[in-house]
Amino acid sequence: MSRTAVRALVTERLHGWYGLPPDELTDDRPLAEAGLTSRDALALTAALGELAGRRLPDTLLWDAPTIDALAERLAEDDPKAAPAPIPVPTAAVPVPVPVAVVGVGCRFPGGVTSADAYWRLLTRGQGAVGTLPAGRWDPFVPDPAQLPDDVVRHGAFLGGLDAVAGFDAEFFGIPVHEATAMDPQHRMLLEVTREALDHACLPADALAGTRTGVFVGISGNEYAHLTTADPRAVDAWTATGAALGVAAGRLSYALDLRGPSLSVDTACSSSLVAVHHAVRSLTSGESDTALAAGANLLLTPAVTLGFQRAGALAPDGRCKAFDAAADGIVRGEGCGVVVLKRLTDAERDGDRVLAVIRATAVNSDGRSNGLTAPNAEAQRALLTEAHTDPGAVDYVEAHGTGTALGDPIEASALGAVLGRDRAPEQPLLIGSAKTNLGHLEAAAGIAGLIKTVLALHHGEIPGQLHFTRPGPHADLDALGLRVVTSPEPWPRYSGTATAGVSAFGFGGTNAHAVLTEHRPARTRPPASGTAERPERPERPERPALLLLDGPTPDRVRAYSGELAAWLGTPGGRRVRDADLARTLAGRTGRGRHRAALVTRDRAATVTALTRLADGAPSPHLITGHGAPGGPGPVVWVFSGYGSQWPGMGSRLLATEPVFAAAVDRLEPLLREHADLSLRAGLRPDADLSTPATVMPVLYGIQVALAELWRSYGLEPAAVIGHSLGEIAAAVVSGELDPPTGAHIVAVRSRLLARLQGGAMAVVDLPAAEIPLSAREFKTLQVAVHASPTQSVVTGSAEDVTGLVARVTEAGGFARSLGVSAAGHSPEVEPLLTEFTRELGELRPSSPRCRRYSTALDDPREAVPCDTEYWAANLRNPVRFAQAVRAADEDGHRVFVEVAPHATQSHPLTETLRDAGAQDALVVPTLRRDTDDAVGFRTALATLLVHGVRVTRPREGLAPGGRIADVPPPRWRHRRFWAGEEPPPEPPLPSAPGPAATPLDRLRLCVAGVMGYAPDHLDPDTPLTNLGLDSLTAVRIRTAIQYEFHTDVPPAALLKQATLRAVTDLLTAAPPGTRAAAPSGARGTARATTTNPHPTTPQGARGTARPATTHPHPKSLRTFPHTGGATPLFLAHAAGGDATVYARLAASLDGNRPLYGYDRQPEPDDVPARAAEFARRIREVHPNGPWILGGWSYGGLVAQETAGLLTPDGQVTALVLLDSVLP
């Protein structure tokens, strides 16, 4: 057919239908721009078929939207043949980097709040479409008469208005006013993202500060219609609450993520385009982890009405993708999030890989047959770019909207690229989640992707709904396609389950992703540096360590109760304790209040969880809370002689492969140097009666315990060794290698075994008092400076016995040590020459961490661990207390005793308490005659609940455990909605009584401003972590002034201050003065106070004011008023000067002087502007009284200024025009 004939027919029909003159239609102009409708496109196709003498495909005008394209297509020999795929440029393409999907979160219609619930809905063939919940549109259309009678009320909704207005603002530390202004889509993204991280078992706090990218597909901002409808109600949070671009940034802010953060709007393909950007960010190395998400809510009827008027909605509310009855979409809402990592990283980190993204592609329809019309040519190009092996694809999760022509166009593109040349028994399977959930628009792509990920993970393809027979506009069989109508296994045509996911935006942006199942290697070499041997089937189970945390103690208790109940369900009973421990370990980072359970069986686990929920104690339970930033680095303390006991370490040998491997490595060293077996020394029947046996065994178990701690991710910042323990400390610090340590301990033990004479005792006497006792007991000397109140003495048996009796008679503690000879005394001096000769020349290395010496006068002295040093270690007194005090002075607060028994924990605690380190933590690794496997994990749990950071929390707490689908804590939703009063909290007392502490009174002030329940405010959590910003700080400051009659500058509240720190400031400041700001001193117990602002040279009126910079000479505007009434001073609003008060001035009676404070470029913060305003006021009216006020931001400046002026005179009124209330 010639171009002339095609043009003649087309122009004739368009002129007849629309009156379009033929000379106005150009050959390269899409016919849709000339007004061609879908119905008329079908009629034109039929007319062209009659002219050509053959049937043409119904999608012809979408494949060839211009006269040029039509002429080219109709000139082909076989216009029914699928067009060849568009070649993709073959420029250098980097080798694809597979990306793992390691976690998903979803909130979809039908009560879907988890991946498990979504999978049940899909595999059970359930639909989530219903009718409009009562009241959903009321905030936008309060009068139902305003809606047309025929408005479509079908849709896939999350629920009524409470379902979308509910939000756990307290968990995220977001104040009531900000939560109310925040788009519910933002709120939903925050919660579902946390759920996705929980599903991935990636602790949120472990991502803080990392290169984690956030990519959010979001399109509608209907909530902004409410929050901005009344300009008088707009506040400081309105703009950020309404902005779509803030959606991704809010996630990055809440989690402190430092990778790229993008909000993407390409309409219906938004979330799959977000996935594309996330994958590119990972493969380029820009991000190491990525969150890709999509969110959509249907808040107003406007878009629904628009789609209905365009004929796009299915009248019966059913999406019938690819079916002959397809007649439109049904709208839906929801949110989905996926957690992505490079596959190699995910496998290295032990993540659960749900599926693998192999490729993504994005393109545009370009100038198609109308802005919203699909373009088959662009879809074919997209698929060709994404798929390198079309025949390997088993299934495509199609865009599949259920429209009469959109589905055939998509099917034709799928058939042309992925369905061609297939054997009849290997069709390309297709389906659409929109038949279950409706069209989630901006979240549609992520819903389809998550469906496909779950299908690959479970090895089954769910069937789609509402398909009876294929539509007339696409021959699915001829295209090599088949719709999946019931669940079926993956065909795995290539041996690996492979899928595609499509999403097309109605603005023309198309996206596609290629996914495969994850097929991990059957065997992998152990990670570098791990000493763990292959697990043996007969190895007993380790005790389970379950870690819970939350922002408040009551949330931890509540989740404990939820877990205890869930473990009694069929799903809970199927989960092993090791899997439960692994999963919970990956869900930390919810808050600083923690609890840990160490149990050996399920009954004990449930009992301990129940007791925790009831607030009752349990021997299996450890609770605590970590200070902001953690308690700091850890010091390992290695004890000396006396911590041994028969059977020590035997349970660890059976349950901890790393410990057993370390013992096996040390075994030949001790056989060579000490002629004994370490394993034999750890048996319950071991003979530990002589130094020659005990000392090498103690050395061996201490080094092995250190290896065990390291396998759990703990590293020392410093080490301290007590006598014999200093050898193990030097090995652990890297100064000695294990063979050298074994050599030293063997020589030392052999020589000391020959030593005879003398005795030793531990006495509750300071070392300084021992010389006084030596006046009577002449041979007494200090062998160990144990603590400020305790010493170990050495001397003749007679003198030591006499001292013990004397101290005991005086009511003190003293005990003789059962030793055959006295160490660290003159008795060892005859051995020193032989000792140094046998040691020979030692070649110590540079340490990896600090070692505080207990053999030298100065614990910090850095001397090599040579032969001379070990002679000093043998002879000199053990200056243990001095070493501990030095570590405390250097800021260390956590001490772990690495020994089989806690012989040094009491001296450690006493020394630290004497040094004033009330916040120090002392943790023994093991205790005598206990289950040491339980003991070790109890020690680990103690460190964790107090906030000690470990580098391998997930793997370390449950080696061998797998991630399980354990329900996360329930959200505590409160309703936040524009125009409504903030939701009620538990009632507050009307006023604190006289007995109320300053901390309680301050807690009430802060709770009232920020909208929290008072008992939910932890006194040691920085207020900024609870959502404090500069505006809220001003309101809290005002509340404090009323309650305490003391001023606290907002800067003091914003500098990581806690309730406890601010209480200290208030109690230290006399009424009527300004409290100082907290300093950055270490430890809450040692906080000091300083004033952040220098006082003025004149000490003006007792108030410290910030300095001002070059005020504008006309910053105080005078309005034409005179008279004797109290003058009114009004501060400027945020964006202009005081002229906004001109109409107000004109309406007053003229008897009151009126001044306006104009906005200046500098200073640019509220306190500094208030100081300048106060200075200007004093210039014109020095002694008061005054009335202050302002509109919006000006009200904040006025509040701050009132506090500055109050010491000088009377502020009789504060006028706030649409400002935040004090």
Secondary structure, 3 states (H helix, E strand, C coil): CCHHHHHHHHHHHHHHHHCCCHHHCCCCCCHHHHCCCHHHHHHHHHHHHHHHCCCCCCCHHHHCCCHHHHHHHHCCCCCCCCCCCCCCCCCCCCCCCCEEEEEEEEEECCCECCHHHHHHHHHCCCCCCEECCCCCCCCCCCCHHHCCCCCCCEEECCCCHHHHHEECHHHHCCCHHHHHHCCHHHHHHHHHHHHHHHHHCCCHHHHCCCCEEEEEEECCCCHHHHHCCCHHHCCCCHHHHHCCCHHHHHHHHHHCCCCCEEEECCHHHHHHHHHHHHHHHHHCCCCCEEEEEEEECCCCCHHHHHHHHCCCECCCCCCCCCECCCCCECEECEEEEEEEEEHHHHHHCCCCCCEEEEEEEEEECCCCCCCCCCCHHHHHHHHHHHCCCHHHCCEEECCCCCCCCHHHHHHHHHHHHHHCCCCCCCCEEEECCHHHHCECHHHHHHHHHHHHHHHHHHCEECCCCCCCCECCCCCHHHHCEEECCCCEECCCCCCCCEEEEEEECCCCEEEEEEEECCCCCCCCCCCCCCCCCCCCCCCCCCCEEEEEEECCHHHHHHHHHHHHHHCCCHHHHCCCHHHHHHHHHCCCCCCCEEEEEEECCHHHHHHHHHHHHCCCCCCCEEEEECCCCCCCCEEEEECCCCCCCCCCCHHHHHHCHHHHHHHHHHHHHHHHHHCCCHHHHCCCCCCCCCHHHHHHHHHHHHHHHHHHHHHCCCCEEEEEECCCHHHHHHHHHCCCCHHHHHHHHHHHHHHHHHCCECEEEEECCCHHHHHHHHCCCCCCEEEEEEECCEEEEEECHHHHHHHHHHHHHCCCCEEEECCCECCCCHHHHHHHHHHHHHHCCCCCCCCCCEEECCCCCCCCCCCCCCHHHHHHHHHCCECHHHHHHHHHHCCCCEEEECCCCCCCHHHHHHHHHHCCCCCCEEEECCCCCCCHHHHHHHHHHHHHHCCCCCCCHHHHHCCCCCCCCCCCCCCCCEECCCCCCCCCCCCCCCCCCCCCCHHHHHHHHHHHHHCCCHHHCCCCCCHHHHCCCHHHHHHHHHHHHHHHCCECCHHHHHCCCCHHHHHHHHHHCCCCCECCEECCCCCHHHCCEECCCCCCCCCHHHCCCCCCCCCCCCCEEECCCCCCCCCEEEECCCCCCHHHHHHHHHHCCCCCCEEEECCCCCCCCHHHHHHHHHHHHHHHCCCCCEEEEEECHHHHHHHHHHHHHHHHCCEEEEEEECCCCC
